[in-house]
Each structure stands twice: as C-alpha cells, then as structure tokens.
Amino acid sequence: MNGWNGKILEIDLTTHTHKTYQLDMDMARQFIGGRGLGARLLWDLVGPEVDPLAPENVLIFTNGPLTATGYQTSNRFSVTTKSPLTGTVLDANSGGFWGMQFKKTGYDVLIVRGKSPAPVWIEIKNSEVAFHDASQLWGMRVYALTEKLGQDNNKRNVLCIGPAGENLSRIASIMNDRERALARGGTGAVMGSKNLKAIVVEGSGRPEIEDKDRFKFMLYETRKLLAASPLTSQALPEFGTVVLMNIMNNIGALSTRNHQQTQFEGAEQISGEALTEKYLVKNASCWACPIGCTRISKTEKVEGEGPEFESTWAFGAQCGIDDLAAIIEVNSLCNDLGLDTISAGSTIACAMEMSEKGYLDSDLSFGRADQLAGCVEDMAYRRDLGAEMTDGSLRMATKYGHPELSMSAKGMEMPAYDPRGLQGQGLLYATSNRGGCHMRGNMIGLEVLGLPKLIDRFQVQGKSSYVILNQNSNAAIDSLVVCKFTNMGVADEYFARVLSAVTGIQYDTGAMIKIGERVWNLERMYNLREGFTRKEDTLPARLLTEAPLDGPSKGWVSQLEPMLKEYYRGRGWDENGVPTPKKLADLGLAFLQEQSLSSLVRA
Amino acid sequence: MAIVKLFANLRKVAGIRKIDISGASLTAVVSELVKQNPALSGYLLENGQLRPYVIVTINGHPTLDMQAALSEQDQIAIFPPIAGGAYDAPGHKLRFSILEKSATRCYAFVTVKGINCHFAR
C-alpha cells in the first residue's frame, strides 16, 4: 500500500475515546482522498435527519495519497461536514502545513463525532491521542492560541477555531497554521458545536512511494512547468491573486455594491498593483510549494498573510470601499476571529444596501471603511446586528423581508465574478454542490484569461459542457489533494501520472476525470437526499433580471435557464436534475439507488 | 487616438500606465506602442505577432482579433499573460538537461521556444 497510510482515526468527543481502523482501499481507489473520500464517508455517516450543529454531525478531515510526499503543493487537506450555512454537503480545503503534518501521524482520515461535555483540545502525536481541557483557552483568538499551543511549521501544527466558531457563527471558519482557513460554509461552527477548540498534530512518518524514480522525474517535470508558466512563476508571486481585480473590473464583471453594479470606480486603489506597491512586505509559501503566492502585507496596524483577491473584493468593491489599508486590516481581523472573509464581506454589503433602503435600522452604508472592523467584531461575538449578520446574508435578509438582496446561491455568498458578464460562471454558481463558490470549476480561465482558449463570455449555447468538465476536473484535484494553482501550469495528465507513480495504480486523464464526475454525482445525490431540488439550482433574482446600466456587460443578465437544461442533459441527469440510474451505475454509484430516486424529488 | 492602458508588470517595464496612440487596428496600435516603448517588445510580441495569452480588451471586451478596427476614443487594456502557456521570459532560449541516466533508462527535459518536452527511454 503506497501513498495512502491505510488508517482512519475516529474520535468520539462525547466519551473522549478514540479508535483506529483500516481505510477501505476499494473506496480509496474510487474516491482517492480529500473531498472525494470525505463525501463518500459523509454519505454513510450523516443522514438528512441530522442538524448540522447537532452532535451527530461529523467533521471528516482527509488528506490524499500525494499529501506529504513532497510533490509540489502536496500540503493540502480537506474537511467535510454537513454545512450549517447551506445544509448541503460541504468540503473546504486549506494549505499551509497542517495537512502534511497530519499525514505524517500515520492517518489518512480523522473523523470527529459527538460533543464534548466541556471545551477540549486534541493532541495527536503519531498514534498517540490526548484530550486536554480547553476551558482556559475558550474565548482566545486564533493568533494567540496558535502560538500558545506551540505552532512550529515543520514540526507541530495547530488547527483551531476563534470566537466566531465558539459562538456558532454559520460563516465561521476553521483556521490552521495561524492564517490558513477551511473557510467556507461554517466549518468553524460545527467545530464549536462540539466544544472542540483545537487539534494539534505532530508526526514523524512519511508516505511510501511505489516508483521513486518515476516520482522524482514527475517532481522535476512539474517544477519546470510551474517555473515556465507565467502565472505560477510571475503573476501570482509578483502580484498575488489580487492581480485579477483590474482585469475583472476592466471587463465589467466585478460585482460592486452588493451586485448593484459590475464595475467599481475604486478598483485601481485596491488592485494587486496597489497592494504590491504600497503594502507588500514579502512573499511566503505553503509546504512544498514553489509558487509562493502568499503575500505578507503590512499596514500601520497589522502585518500578516493576504489579503487574497476574493477577500479584497468582498470588503472592497462589494462594500464600495477603496481603502486598501482598511481591507488588509479587516482581513487580518477575520483570520484572528475565525470568519470566512467572502461571506462576511458580502453579508456586510447586503446589510449596507438594506440599511440604505430603509429595510434595516442601521447606519451602515456603502463606502464606510470605518464600519468594517466593528461589523466583523459584532459578527464574531453575536452582538447587536452582528448577531443576525453572523449567520449569513440570506438568513438576515429573509428575517427583514428581503431575501432577494442576499447575493448567494444555496445560501452561500458568491465570490467576485459577476454572472451577468460571465455566463458560464453563473451556471457554475447555480449548480455548485456547496453553494455560491468559484472553487468548484472556475470558468475565468476560459471566459477571460484564454486558458486554454478564449471563449465568448456571453455565449450561452454549449457553455454547460465546459462547466461540467471544469467541475469534474476540480473535484478530482480536490480529491488528490493539491492546490488548484498547479493546474495553471500543469495539465490533468500530470496529476494522473504522479498519482500512478506514488500509488502504483495506473491512472490516466480519463480515469481522473471520471473520479471527479463520480465525486460530483455523489455530492449531488447527498444534496437531493437532504431535500434540495432543481429550484435551488438558481441565482439571485437581481442577476437574472437586472442588467447593468453601463460598462462592458451593459444590458446582460444571466441566461441561466437554457444553460441549466443543457447542463442536466450533459450530466446525464433527468429534467429535475436527478442523476439517472444508468449514470449512477456507470460511475459505480449504483448503491445510492437503494434509496428510491423518486422519493428524492420534492414536489 | 485610442487610449491604451497597461497593467501589472507591463507598467514597470514601460514606465507608464496609460498612453494615447493612433492606429486603425489593434495590430497598428500595439506596433506603435512597442515602437515607443521598446522594452515592451519581448513581453507583447513574438515574431511580430501578439504573444499567446497576452490579454487584450477593447472597451472591456477580450479579443484575439488583432485586425479589429479601432475608432477614436476606443479604450484598449493590455494585461501580461497571467495564465497558461509555457513562457517564462522574453527571449527564451533552448534549454536541455539530462535528468537521469542509467543502463535502463534516460530522462531528459528540453524547453525550446516555450514548448516543454520530455523524453524517456
């Protein structure tokens, strides 16, 4: 057995006990690891009767067969759970060092069940598992806690929640290695609901590699390709992900002021160019990553990682704010409190619009950089209006009678790329299994950057086939688990080759894409079992009916309906978006049919 | 006069952010831009053509049509390649290296004109 450790560690917080058992290797071959393996385990462990914040929900931490091998970006790991924000299947993955260290403890999977009677933190040193009282740590913020528990990048790594997770914010993140985040969907709330403050890992093992010569060659090839790609060798290290700000603004696809516009007049002030010129201290990188896209920024008040493009957009253009220093500072504050920056920023933007329109009794308004930090603090501690904002924009907007002002899909706040100027991206958001998310198969490469070729961003017919391929490919990459940025310099074929070298099992590109499709269909079936239907495969009405009044996307709305019909056909699903028995059988998912498919479709 | 805006490292290379340039087509404007700012040549052109993956928009619409006719006051934005391709710098020369050689196998890696190849025997 190579690549995988072959072991699952299961911890029951209710009884403070743990057990180890064998990983089902047939399952591992079919779902690899990371997101895929997590979804497969969640299917068995958490049914529709379970509330996401109940002890019966689980946290499934997974690495993959490439993790800790030293392959480029093999530092990442996933957490899978039922989302308290959306109610869907949820996986979030993160970089840094924790995933590598967890793999070195000798486990592929950590399942956390139950609820501790009192706050607790867990220490895993190879096969030893210890439960520690965390009552003195409860309330601590992420940076101080990470240091207190002995974070040491290559030896001992800390994963924890901040006050937001403790207070069951449905947009709380789990943080690792100080400033890395399992950000989206409320992972931190699930951990908080279990009274689990932190998981610290120390490992000394190393995964076995089947064909070391072939693996070394793949390392060499990948390094060369990443160095040769202008994105992974130049644009990302030099300008970070925020390099996208000016591009998206230029083409009129930068959602602005809660998606009321698609261009922001202050984009230049919050661009990657501005960040580099005024605030960049140095670059940094995750374990085994030659790309080094991490930006260490410094203002008069803070110094730390980020902000990434989406965070800069969420607190910037989406809130009508062009004060980059304030954005850097609120990004750092979110990391310290353990909040998802995209959902936090977009929820503030929603509240700003509702306040300006008189739907909320609040002085929040667009452009007020001075209001950001207070909002975020209030969200983390459930104070005042923050008590409602902290459960996301849809719940807040619904409470005050205007759910249409939540810029979310399936209840998860969407990122920066406006679907009115990027038709494929809109279809991606609407069909994403975890809600409004760009990491499920981003279409920006095809619709804007020309990677691998430029297609018409306003095109509707035929767009679904690209979305499906991207979704499947991304699901496979998330199951390896490696960083998606490598895919900008390295083709899917390389992932198949390196996976073959590590495991000794022959994978090719087609097999990888099929694994991705299998994962996607399993996630879809999970959501259907939870009661989701075709009706939830949609976008906010604003994007379907309100065209931008100016800019390059003037006059366009999302043409979702025809794309969605085509998408269902392309997926091999019926007109209600339910995978057909034949499709499930083709993917080796026939066992899912034990549940009556007809009962999965609500009227 | 078309208004040409430069982004990311093109600003540093050219030392300007924006310039007004006359030209009937995108090709003509880019040629004139490079003529006035020779340092941009290797970043934008290859054999007289626009380098792959350089992003050009006309009034906010990405285009690959270098013969596109331009009107007065058209706004052109040029971004360096930020995705794809196999270029690492202008003037990329052939590189060849034997990675591993033994009695049974030989791995070599060659990069020439932006094309990465590997050979295994």
Interface residues (C-beta under 8 A of the other chain):
Chain A: D213 K216 F217 Y220 E221 K224 L225 A227 A228 S229 P230 L231 S233 Q234 A235 E238 F239 V243 L244 N246 I247 N250 I251 G252 G272 E273 G445 V448 L449 G450 L451 P452 L454 R457 M488 G551 P552 S553
Chain B: K5 F7 A8 N9 R11 Y53 I55 T57 N59 G60 H61 P62 L64 A77 F79 P80 P81 I82 A83 G84 G85 A86 Y87 D88 L99 E100 R105 Y107 F109 T111 G114 N116 H118 A120
